């Protein structure tokens, strides 16, 4: 498998640090508001990547953090007259609910910054003792001049980093690019005791401390949105490698930004769409298909048309799948269907092994759907088995509980209808048939009893 590595700017053969095991760290949200459609894209992509590694037989350990103390959280809490940590934990719970709704499996560990203060302080102390960081007025800053490779991830020169970058201004710094590892406490803000006085962590140090705490000094894959390349991930590399003397991440994967009308989604612009609002109108599977049907590294232009098109694809997939289930019979499929399944499996895996090209993979998946839509008996049974096999990765088929409930309710109505017919209550029998037809269910009476099919 080859992965495009942001650090080297090329596709590289994926070789994990430990054979058969993948350690992934994906930057999670800063929880000061509800999750929006931009949060959904990296979550869905890395969820699928994890599933694909597991499908290939790897033991995957996924860590995805929650930043629950940060300037944005403190500022929003002031606006709401709320307690910052309590507010952050409320939005963290709501974020996880939204991810659950999108079928994003929860990470093995979801660490919060406020629960790893001890590890953060120890990492800052290491950097100070090694001469990479300095204390200034209760703050502690990382000295970028001391780290020779600073800028290697974003491929930027210092003057480019200063231009329009998210760099905090402070007269306590020796260099404008130096970044805060620890911030001195201000009145009314959350704080913890440290060797430099009461304060709280800087944004970047949290992820280094938490990722290395659970996965060791070297991660296999570090992921996140493309907006995190600089300064967040650039700073993570500097502080982590300065502290450990080892390569921090073997592969860096970044998901393209979600845009609306070619502008980056931003609360200040007002073009943010909340996940919870979209899911009132569109099924979560349609959202997954929308993001699967694009290459993860490219920016994505979000629109309701994209969602409508994705819902139509979902409905097509579900219709074929449920139709196959009704006509399937266990047995030996024909060679043609066996060959088609083998060919499609190889095509999908090959696409995903080429820098996780989900767009190409879903194209082969849809071609398969078109070719098996009229399959019957044993061929239908094999087609279902294959679609369910692939759904371990994609997770876009109807959930079993929903489907069983629907089928059981239809069967119940048909039993009531049969009882009405036996009692010569043909008015009720005809009414049930017509009402089911309005719902898209066609009922046919045969010598073996009623049969139904979705229109």
C-alpha positions in Angstrom: 0.0 0.0 0.0 1.2 3.5 -0.9 0.4 6.6 1.1 1.0 10.2 0.1 3.2 11.6 2.8 2.9 15.4 3.3 6.4 15.6 4.8 8.2 14.1 1.8 5.5 15.3 -0.7 5.4 11.9 -2.4 3.6 8.5 -2.3 5.5 6.1 -0.1 5.1 2.4 0.5 3.5 2.0 3.9 5.7 0.0 6.3 4.5 0.2 9.9 7.0 0.5 12.8 5.8 -2.8 14.2 4.8 -5.6 11.8 1.1 -6.2 11.7 0.2 -3.2 13.9 -0.7 0.4 12.9 -0.6 3.2 15.4 -2.7 6.2 14.2 -3.2 9.6 15.8 -5.8 11.9 14.3 -6.3 15.4 15.6 -9.8 15.8 16.9 -11.9 19.0 17.5 -11.6 21.9 19.8 -15.0 21.7 21.4 -16.4 25.2 21.7 -19.4 24.7 19.4 -21.4 22.0 17.6 -19.7 19.9 14.9 -20.1 21.1 11.3 -19.8 19.4 7.9 -16.1 20.2 7.7 -15.5 18.1 10.8 -17.2 15.2 9.2 -14.8 14.8 6.3 -11.6 13.9 8.1 -13.6 11.8 10.6 -15.2 9.7 7.9 -11.9 9.4 5.9 -9.8 8.2 8.8 -12.6 6.0 10.0 -12.6 4.2 6.6 -8.8 4.1 6.6 -8.8 2.4 10.0 -11.4 -0.1 8.7 -9.3 -0.8 5.6 -6.2 -1.6 7.6 -8.3 -3.9 9.8 -9.8 -5.5 6.7 -6.2 -6.2 5.5 -5.5 -7.9 8.8 -3.7 -5.2 10.8 -4.2 -4.6 14.5 -5.0 -0.9 14.5 -4.8 1.4 17.5 -6.5 4.8 16.8 -6.1 7.7 19.1 -8.2 10.8 18.4 -8.1 13.7 21.0 -10.4 16.3 22.1 -9.0 19.8 23.0 -11.0 20.9 26.0 -8.9 23.9 27.1 -8.0 26.6 24.6 -8.3 30.3 23.8 -11.4 29.6 21.6 -13.1 27.7 24.4 -12.3 30.4 27.0 -13.5 33.2 24.7 -16.7 31.4 23.8 -17.4 30.6 27.5 -17.1 34.3 28.3 -19.7 35.1 25.6 -22.1 32.5 27.0 -21.2 33.3 30.7 -20.4 29.6 31.1 -17.7 27.6 32.8 -15.1 26.8 30.1 -14.3 23.1 30.8 -17.9 22.2 31.5 -18.9 23.9 28.2 -16.1 22.1 26.3 -17.2 18.7 27.7 -20.8 19.4 26.7 -19.8 20.1 23.1 -17.4 17.1 23.2 -20.4 14.8 24.0 -22.4 16.4 21.2 -19.6 15.9 18.8 -19.4 12.2 19.6 -23.1 11.9 19.1 -22.8 13.4 15.7 -20.0 11.1 14.8 -22.0 8.1 16.0 -24.8 9.2 13.7 -22.4 9.3 10.8 -21.4 5.7 11.5 -17.9 6.9 12.5 -16.5 4.3 14.9 -15.1 5.7 18.1 -11.3 5.7 18.4 -9.7 3.2 20.8 -8.8 6.1 23.1 -10.3 9.6 23.0 -8.0 11.6 25.4 -8.8 15.0 26.7 -6.1 17.6 27.3 -7.3 18.5 30.8 -6.8 14.9 31.9 -3.2 14.8 30.7 -1.8 17.9 32.4 0.9 15.9 34.2 2.2 14.4 30.9 2.1 17.8 29.3 4.1 19.4 32.1 6.7 16.6 32.0 7.1 17.2 28.2 7.5 20.9 28.6 10.1 20.3 31.4 12.1 18.0 29.1 12.2 20.7 26.4 13.3 23.4 28.9 16.0 21.1 30.2 17.3 20.3 26.7 17.5 24.0 25.8 14.7 24.0 23.3 12.3 26.0 25.4 12.5 29.0 27.7 10.4 30.6 30.4 9.3 34.2 30.1 6.9 35.9 32.5 5.2 32.6 33.5 4.8 31.5 29.9 7.0 28.9 28.3 7.9 29.1 24.6 9.5 26.7 22.2 12.5 28.3 20.4 12.1 27.5 16.7 15.7 28.6 16.0 17.0 25.7 18.1 15.2 23.2 15.9 17.1 23.1 12.7 14.4 21.4 10.6 11.6 23.8 11.5 9.4 24.2 8.5 10.0 20.8 6.9 6.4 19.7 7.0 4.8 22.8 5.5 7.8 23.4 3.2 7.9 27.0 4.1 10.6 29.5 4.9 10.4 31.6 8.1 9.3 34.8 6.2 6.5 32.8 4.5 5.4 31.4 7.9 5.0 34.9 9.3 2.9 36.1 6.4 -0.8 35.6 7.3 -0.1 32.6 9.6 -1.8 31.8 12.8 1.1 33.1 14.9 0.4 34.5 18.4 1.9 37.9 19.0 3.6 38.5 22.3 6.4 40.8 23.6 7.5 37.8 25.8 8.9 36.0 22.8 12.5 36.0 21.6 11.3 35.2 18.0 7.9 36.0 16.5 7.6 32.3 15.4 8.3 30.9 18.9 5.1 29.3 20.2 3.6 28.8 23.6 4.0 25.5 25.4 2.6 26.8 28.6 0.5 29.9 29.3 0.5 31.8 32.5 -2.8 31.9 34.3 -5.1 34.9 33.8 -8.0 35.8 36.1 -11.0 33.7 35.6 -9.3 31.2 33.3 -8.8 27.4 34.1 -5.3 26.8 35.4 -3.0 24.1 37.0 0.1 24.4 39.0 3.4 23.9 37.2 7.2 24.6 37.8 6.5 28.0 36.1 3.5 29.0 38.2 -0.2 28.5 37.6 -1.2 28.2 34.0 -2.5 26.0 31.2 -1.2 24.2 28.2 -0.6 25.7 24.8 -2.6 24.2 21.9 0.2 22.3 20.2 1.9 20.6 23.2 -1.4 18.8 24.0 -1.3 16.5 21.0 2.4 15.6 21.3 2.0 14.7 25.0 -1.2 12.6 24.4 0.0 10.8 21.2 3.4 9.9 22.7 1.8 8.8 25.9 -0.3 6.2 24.2 1.7 5.3 21.0 5.3 6.0 22.0 7.7 8.5 20.5 7.1 7.4 16.9 3.6 7.1 15.3 2.9 5.2 12.1 0.4 7.7 10.8 -0.5 11.2 12.0 -3.6 12.6 10.4 -5.8 15.7 10.3 -7.2 18.4 8.1 -5.0 20.3 5.7 -5.5 23.4 7.8 -3.5 21.9 10.6 -0.3 21.5 8.6 0.9 24.9 9.7 1.3 25.8 12.5 -0.2 23.0 14.5 1.5 19.9 12.9 4.7 21.8 12.2 5.0 22.7 15.8 4.1 19.1 16.9 7.0 17.8 14.9 9.4 20.3 16.3 8.6 19.8 20.0 8.2 16.0 19.8 11.4 15.3 17.9 13.3 17.8 20.0 12.1 16.0 23.2 12.6 12.4 22.0 15.4 12.7 19.4 13.3 10.3 17.2 11.1 10.6 14.1 7.7 11.7 15.4 5.5 10.3 12.6 6.4 7.9 9.7 3.6 9.2 7.5 1.6 12.4 7.6 -1.8 12.3 6.0 -3.9 15.5 5.5 -7.5 15.7 4.3 -8.4 18.6 1.9 -10.6 21.4 3.3 -14.3 21.5 2.8 -15.4 24.7 1.0 -18.7 26.3 0.2 -18.8 28.2 -3.1 -15.0 27.9 -3.2 -14.6 29.6 0.2 -13.2 27.9 3.2 -16.0 27.2 5.7 -15.7 29.6 8.6 -18.0 30.7 11.4 -16.9 34.3 10.9 -18.1 34.2 7.3 -21.3 32.4 8.3 -21.1 29.5 5.7 -21.0 26.7 8.3 -23.5 23.8 8.1 -24.0 21.8 11.3 -24.0 18.1 11.0 -27.1 17.7 13.3 -29.0 20.1 11.0 -28.0 18.2 7.8 -28.9 14.9 9.3 -32.5 16.1 9.8 -32.8 16.3 6.0 -30.3 13.7 4.6 -29.4 10.2 5.7 -25.9 9.7 7.2 -25.0 7.2 4.6 -25.5 9.9 1.9 -22.9 12.0 3.7 -20.5 9.1 3.8 -21.0 8.4 0.1 -20.5 12.1 -0.7 -17.1 12.2 0.9 -16.1 8.7 -0.3 -16.9 9.8 -3.9 -13.9 12.2 -3.9 -10.2 11.9 -3.3 -9.4 12.8 0.3 -6.4 15.1 -0.5 -8.3 17.4 -2.7 -10.4 20.3 -1.4 -14.1 19.5 -1.4 -16.8 21.9 -2.6 -19.8 21.2 -0.5 -23.3 21.8 -1.9 -26.8 20.5 -1.4 -26.6 19.2 -4.9 -23.7 17.0 -3.9 -25.8 15.7 -1.1 -28.8 15.1 -3.3 -26.7 13.2 -5.8 -25.2 11.1 -3.0 -28.6 10.3 -1.7 -29.7 9.1 -5.1 -26.6 6.8 -5.2 -27.4 5.6 -1.7 -31.0 4.8 -2.7 -29.8 2.9 -5.8 -27.4 0.8 -3.7 -30.0 0.1 -1.1 -32.6 -0.8 -3.7 -30.3 -3.3 -5.4 -29.1 -4.7 -2.1 -32.6 -5.3 -0.7 -33.9 -6.7 -4.0 -31.0 -9.2 -4.0 -31.8 -10.2 -0.5 -35.4 -11.1 -1.5 -34.3 -13.3 -4.4 -31.2 -14.8 -2.9 -30.9 -18.5 -2.2 -27.9 -20.3 -0.6 -25.9 -22.4 -3.0 -23.2 -22.4 -5.6 -23.1 -19.3 -7.8 -22.2 -19.3 -11.5 -18.6 -18.8 -12.7 -19.5 -15.5 -14.2 -20.7 -14.1 -10.9 -17.7 -15.6 -9.0 -15.3 -14.0 -11.5 -17.1 -10.6 -11.3 -16.8 -10.7 -7.5 -13.1 -11.6 -7.6 -12.4 -8.9 -10.2 -14.3 -6.2 -8.3 -12.7 -7.1 -5.0 -9.3 -6.8 -6.6 -10.2 -3.4 -8.2 -11.5 -1.9 -5.0 -8.5 -3.1 -2.9 -6.0 -1.9 -5.6 -7.7 1.6 -5.6 -7.6 1.8 -1.8 -4.0 0.7 -1.7 -3.1 3.6 -4.1 -3.1 6.5 -1.6 -6.6 5.5 -0.4 -8.3 6.4 -3.6 -11.9 6.0 -2.4 -13.3 7.8 -5.5 -11.9 5.0 -7.7 -13.0 2.3 -5.3 -16.6 3.5 -5.2 -16.6 3.7 -9.0 -15.8 0.0 -9.2 -18.4 -0.7 -6.4 -21.2 1.0 -8.4 -20.2 -0.8 -11.6 -20.7 -4.0 -9.6 -24.1 -2.9 -8.4 -25.2 -2.2 -12.0 -24.1 -5.7 -13.1 -25.7 -7.7 -10.4 -29.0 -5.7 -10.0 -31.0 -8.5 -11.7 -29.1 -11.4 -10.2 -31.2 -14.3 -8.7 -30.9 -17.3 -6.4 -27.3 -18.3 -5.8 -25.8 -15.4 -7.8 -27.8 -13.0 -5.7 -26.6 -14.7 -2.5 -22.9 -14.3 -3.5 -23.5 -10.7 -4.5 -24.9 -9.9 -1.1 -22.0 -11.6 0.6 -19.6 -9.5 -1.3 -21.4 -6.2 -0.7 -21.5 -7.0 3.0 -17.8 -7.8 2.9 -17.0 -4.4 1.4 -19.4 -2.7 3.9 -16.8 -3.4 6.6 -14.9 -0.7 4.9 -17.6 1.6 3.5 -20.4 1.1 6.0 -23.1 2.5 3.6 -25.6 -0.4 3.5 -28.9 -0.3 5.5 -28.3 -1.2 9.1 -29.6 -4.7 10.0 -31.9 -3.5 12.8 -33.7 -1.0 10.6 -34.0 -3.4 7.7 -35.4 -6.2 9.9 -37.9 -3.9 11.5 -39.1 -2.8 8.1 -39.4 -6.3 6.8 -41.1 -7.5 10.0 -43.7 -4.7 9.9 -44.5 -5.5 6.2 -44.8 -9.2 7.0 -47.1 -8.4 9.9 -49.3 -6.2 7.6 -49.4 -9.1 5.0 -50.5 -11.6 7.7 -53.3 -9.2 8.8 -54.3 -8.9 5.1 -54.3 -12.7 4.7 -56.5 -13.0 7.7 -58.9 -10.4 6.3 -59.1 -12.3 2.9 -59.8 -15.6 4.7 -62.7 -13.8 6.5 -63.8 -12.4 3.1 -63.1 -8.9 4.3 -61.8 -7.9 0.9 -62.3 -4.2 1.5 -59.6 -4.3 4.3 -57.3 -6.5 2.2 -57.5 -4.2 -0.7 -57.0 -1.1 1.5 -53.8 -2.6 3.0 -52.4 -3.4 -0.5 -53.1 0.1 -1.7 -51.6 1.8 1.3 -48.5 -0.3 1.0 -48.3 0.7 -2.7 -48.4 4.3 -1.7 -45.3 3.6 0.5 -43.5 2.0 -2.4 -44.3 -1.6 -1.6 -46.0 -3.7 -4.3 -47.9 -6.8 -3.2 -48.5 -9.8 -5.5 -50.8 -12.7 -4.7 -49.4 -16.0 -5.8 -50.4 -19.7 -5.2 -47.7 -19.8 -2.6 -48.9 -16.8 -0.7 -48.3 -13.0 -1.0 -45.0 -11.7 -2.3 -43.8 -8.1 -1.9 -41.2 -6.0 -3.6 -40.0 -2.4 -3.3 -41.0 -0.3 -6.3 
